[in-house]
Amino acid sequence: MPDTNLGESHGELRQRFESIVDAAAGRAPAVGDDLFSFANLLDSRPSVRRALTDTGRTADDREALLRRLAGDRVEPAATDVLAAAVRERWANPGDLTTAVEEFGLQAVLLAARSAGRLDAVEEEIFRFGLVVRDNRDLRSALIDRAAPADAQRQLVRTLLQDKAAPETVALLEHAVLDRRARSLEAELARVAEFAARLRQRRVAVVHVAAPLAVEHRERLERALAVRAGGPVLLNVVVEPDVVGGIRVELGDEVVDGTVTSRLDAARRQLVVS
């Protein structure tokens, strides 16, 4: 399971989450949906968020309140995850919201892994990000905060109809509708990173002028795995504007070996000189 912002102090909560979702088996996508919905509730209702993280209440009181709020509208497994979460002590009430949302992401990704679709989901999320980047009108429609949620949800579903795994659709709907203060690009990258970390590997984005030959791609994967200290998922972006060489983004690290970057560096050096 990928590490989240939960920290080491909540390791038992992560384990409890895994056991609950594993027991739910085929219900994991519905569990994810309900966790997303509850995270939205926590985000929009500060009083509820404070009540569920109030250390002046006992853990039993917080759990009882949570179960009253969830009622029979929430998947039992999702309710059990939420109950385990509110029994924890949180440094900040907002941390509970973030943890619940991350558990939603993980539930959907675990469902994809169980169905043998995790590779496809990773690829589809990445490709969707490229489409959004290259289509200004589409991006504007997806990031419009004033647009009705149902219209944006339908737009995502129409774009992906018969082209993507159901888990991809669920994750992209969440990224579009529930990204909060994050940009759409940042949220898509975050979801992709969760998927990669579930497989215990890091994501590298490689920008090249032309598609890589198989042997070159494999050689690059091996080199980046050594640099990253573990397996790497290689996402290749073909950009005609890249003049020779290669640009690699590995987490916060950027290695730019393109001709364009070297020319820019040379121009800056001339100006300084």
C-alpha positions in Angstrom: 0.0 0.0 0.0 1.5 3.4 -0.9 2.3 5.8 1.9 -0.1 8.7 2.4 0.0 11.8 4.4 -1.2 9.6 7.4 2.3 9.2 8.7 3.7 6.4 10.7 1.5 7.1 13.7 -1.5 5.9 11.7 0.0 2.7 10.4 -2.6 0.6 12.2 -5.4 2.6 10.5 -3.8 1.8 7.1 -3.7 -1.9 7.9 -7.3 -1.7 9.1 -8.3 -0.1 5.8 -6.6 -2.8 3.8 -8.3 -5.6 5.7 -11.8 -4.0 5.3 -11.4 -3.4 1.6 -10.0 -6.9 1.0 -13.0 -8.3 2.8 -15.4 -6.2 0.7 -13.9 -7.7 -2.5 -16.1 -6.8 -5.5 -17.6 -3.8 -3.6 -14.4 -1.8 -3.5 -15.5 0.6 -6.3 -18.7 1.4 -4.3 -16.6 1.8 -1.2 -14.4 4.3 -3.0 -17.4 6.3 -4.2 -18.8 6.5 -0.7 -15.5 7.6 0.7 -15.2 10.3 -1.9 -18.7 11.5 -1.0 -17.9 11.5 2.7 -14.7 13.4 2.1 -16.8 16.0 0.2 -19.2 16.2 3.2 -16.3 16.8 5.6 -14.8 19.4 3.3 -18.1 21.4 3.0 -19.2 21.0 6.7 -16.5 22.2 9.1 -18.8 21.6 12.1 -19.1 17.9 11.2 -15.3 17.7 10.6 -14.6 19.3 14.0 -17.1 17.0 15.8 -15.6 13.9 14.3 -12.0 14.9 15.3 -12.9 16.4 18.7 -10.6 14.9 21.3 -12.9 16.1 24.0 -15.2 13.3 22.9 -14.3 9.7 23.5 -13.4 7.5 20.5 -16.7 5.6 21.1 -18.6 8.9 20.9 -17.0 9.9 17.7 -17.6 6.5 16.1 -21.3 6.6 17.2 -21.7 10.0 15.7 -20.1 8.8 12.4 -22.4 5.8 12.2 -25.5 8.0 12.8 -24.3 10.3 10.0 -23.6 7.4 7.6 -26.8 5.5 8.3 -27.7 2.9 5.7 -26.8 5.2 2.8 -23.1 4.3 2.9 -21.6 0.9 2.0 -21.0 -1.0 5.3 -17.3 -1.4 4.4 -17.0 2.3 3.8 -18.7 3.0 7.2 -16.2 0.6 8.9 -13.3 2.5 7.3 -14.7 5.8 8.4 -15.4 4.5 11.9 -11.8 3.4 12.2 -10.6 6.8 10.9 -12.6 8.9 13.4 -11.3 6.8 16.3 -7.8 8.2 15.5 -6.4 11.4 16.9 -5.8 14.0 14.2 -3.4 17.0 14.5 -5.8 19.0 12.3 -9.4 18.3 11.4 -8.6 18.7 7.7 -6.2 15.8 7.9 -9.2 13.5 8.4 -10.7 14.8 5.2 -7.5 14.2 3.3 -7.1 10.7 4.7 -10.7 9.7 3.8 -10.2 11.0 0.2 -6.9 9.1 -0.1 -8.6 5.9 1.1 -11.2 6.4 -1.6 -8.5 6.6 -4.2 -6.8 3.5 -2.9 -10.1 1.6 -2.8 -10.7 2.3 -6.5 -7.1 1.4 -7.4 -7.2 -1.8 -5.4 -10.4 -2.8 -7.3 -8.5 -2.1 -10.6 -5.6 -4.3 -9.4 -7.9 -7.1 -8.3 -9.5 -7.0 -11.8 -6.1 -7.0 -13.5 -6.6 -3.5 -14.9 -4.1 -1.4 -12.9 -1.7 -1.1 -15.8 -4.5 0.0 -18.1 -5.7 2.5 -15.5 -2.3 4.1 -15.1 -1.9 4.4 -18.9 -5.4 5.9 -19.4 -5.0 8.5 -16.6 -1.7 9.6 -18.2 -3.1 9.8 -21.7 -6.2 11.7 -20.5 -3.8 14.3 -19.0 -2.1 14.7 -22.4 -5.4 15.2 -24.1 -6.4 17.8 -21.6 -3.1 19.6 -22.0 -3.4 19.7 -25.8 -7.0 20.8 -25.9 -7.6 24.3 -24.5 -11.4 24.2 -24.9 -11.7 20.8 -23.2 -9.5 21.9 -20.3 -11.6 25.1 -19.8 -14.8 23.0 -19.7 -13.3 20.6 -17.1 -11.9 23.3 -14.8 -14.9 25.6 -14.9 -15.9 25.9 -11.2 -19.2 27.4 -12.2 -20.2 24.5 -14.5 -22.8 22.1 -13.1 -21.2 19.0 -11.7 -23.5 16.7 -13.6 -22.5 18.4 -16.9 -18.8 17.9 -16.2 -19.4 14.3 -15.1 -21.2 13.6 -18.3 -18.4 15.2 -20.3 -15.9 12.8 -18.7 -18.1 9.8 -19.3 -18.7 10.8 -22.9 -15.0 11.3 -23.6 -14.2 7.9 -22.1 -17.2 5.8 -23.2 -16.0 2.4 -24.3 -12.4 3.6 -24.2 -11.4 3.3 -20.5 -11.7 1.0 -17.5 -14.5 1.8 -15.1 -11.9 2.6 -12.4 -10.3 5.1 -14.7 -13.7 6.8 -15.2 -14.3 6.9 -11.5 -10.9 8.4 -10.7 -11.1 11.0 -13.5 -14.5 12.1 -12.4 -13.1 12.5 -8.9 -10.1 14.4 -10.2 -12.3 16.8 -12.2 -15.1 17.4 -9.6 -13.3 17.1 -6.3 -9.8 18.4 -6.8 -10.4 21.2 -4.3 -7.6 23.8 -4.4 -5.3 21.7 -6.7 -5.1 22.3 -10.4 -6.5 19.6 -12.7 -3.0 18.7 -13.9 -1.7 18.4 -10.3 -4.7 16.2 -9.4 -4.2 13.9 -12.4 -0.5 13.6 -11.5 -1.4 12.8 -7.9 -3.8 10.1 -8.9 -1.2 8.6 -11.3 1.4 8.7 -8.5 -1.0 6.8 -6.1 -1.4 4.1 -8.8 2.3 3.8 -9.4 3.1 3.7 -5.7 0.5 0.9 -5.2 2.8 -1.1 -7.4 5.8 0.2 -5.4 7.3 2.1 -8.3 7.9 5.7 -9.2 6.6 7.7 -12.2 9.0 9.2 -14.7 7.7 11.4 -17.5 10.0 11.5 -20.6 9.7 14.1 -23.2 11.2 13.2 -26.7 10.9 14.5 -30.2 10.0 11.0 -31.6 8.9 7.7 -30.2 11.5 5.6 -28.4 12.7 2.3 -29.9 12.0 -0.6 -27.6 15.6 -1.2 -26.8 16.1 2.5 -26.0 13.1 2.6 -23.7 14.2 -0.5 -21.8 17.7 1.0 -21.4 16.2 4.2 -20.1 13.9 2.3 -17.7 16.9 0.5 -16.2 18.9 3.7 -15.8 16.1 5.5 -14.1 15.4 2.5 -11.9 19.0 2.7 -10.6 18.6 6.5 -10.1 15.3 6.1 -8.3 16.4 3.2 -6.2 13.5 1.0 -7.4 11.1 0.2 -10.3 10.0 3.1 -12.5 6.9 3.5 -14.6 7.9 5.3 -17.8 5.4 7.6 -19.4 6.7 8.9 -22.8 5.4 12.2 -24.2 6.3 12.8 -27.9 6.7 16.6 -28.5 7.9 17.7 -32.0 9.1 21.0 -30.3 11.8 19.0 -28.4 14.9 19.4 -30.5 17.1 16.4 -30.0 18.0 14.8 -26.7 15.6 14.0 -23.9 13.9 15.6 -20.9 13.1 13.5 -17.9 10.9 14.4 -14.9 11.3 12.0 -12.0 9.3 13.3 -9.1 10.7 16.8 -8.3 13.9 16.0 -10.2 14.2 17.3 -13.8 17.0 16.2 -16.1 16.9 18.3 -19.3 19.3 17.0 -22.0 17.6 18.5 -25.0 19.3 20.5 -27.6 16.9 23.3 -26.9 17.8 23.5 -23.2 21.5 23.5 -24.1 21.1 26.3 -26.6 19.1 28.3 -24.0 21.9 27.7 -21.5 24.5 28.9 -24.0 22.5 32.0 -24.8 22.2 32.9 -21.0 26.0 32.4 -20.7 26.6 34.8 -23.5 24.4 37.4 -21.9 26.2 37.0 -18.6 29.6 37.2 -20.3 
